[in-house]
Amino acid sequence: MGRLLKLLLYLVLLGGLALIAYAYIGPFLGADFSPPQDEIRQPVILNAE
């Protein structure tokens, strides 16, 4: 059981490091992490009398 938990911990750490590496290296590989830049206008109705 201890081996299984140790293996799981190693896999979680490896996955976290891979995610961090992808976040830094991704833009050089063509990944675009920026949000869409669209202006949205919506009317606001206030119930003030």
N, C-alpha and C positions, 0 to 999 in steps of 0.2 A: 504494500500500500504506500509505503514511503517513496518507493521508486516512481510510482505513478504520479504522486504529488510533485515530486522534484521535476519530472519530465513536463508536467503541466506548467509549472512555474517557469521553466526554461522556454517553453513555447510561447507563453504570454510575454515574457521579456523580449524574446526574439521578434515577435509580432509588433510590440511597441516600438522597438528600435527600427524595424522596417517601415512603420508608419511615419516615424519622425524623419527618416532618411528620404522617404518619398515626398514629404512636405517640403523639404529643402531642395531636393534634386528635381522634383516634378516639373517646375517651370522651365528648366533647361531641356527637358525631354518633350515639351509641347503641351503639358497639362495646364489648363487655365483655371485658376482658383478664384478669379475675381467675380463678384456678383454682377448681374445684368444692370446696366446703367440706364434705366427707363424712368422718366418722370411720370408720376401717377397723381392725378388731381381728382379728388372726390368732394362733393359738396357736404357741408356739415350743417345739420338742422339742430338748432338749439331750442329747447322748450322753455325759454325765458319769456315772461309776460310783463 
